[in-house]
Amino acid sequence: MRRVDYIVWGKEACPQCDTLKNMMDKKEINYNYFDVTDERHSEKLLEIKTLGFRGVPVLEYTESGVMIGFQIAFGKVMKGEIK
């Protein structure tokens, strides 16, 4: 079983979500993707909003639960800081 260190929280028809997922795929970074508009994830959406995020994608580190927004996540992926 593959180790998954990241969760990408996003939604359909989201260009930034697609960009982040495509870049992570290109760099072969394992992640799980969840759609925040799916009612099964309503508690997580509330948590994301409570933390001050106003849009998606949000990248979550599975081990620590730390979340970062698109600009920071994309920069870290591009620099190789997320592997």
Order of alpha helices (4+ residues) and beta strands (2+ residues): beta-alpha-beta-alpha-beta-beta-alpha
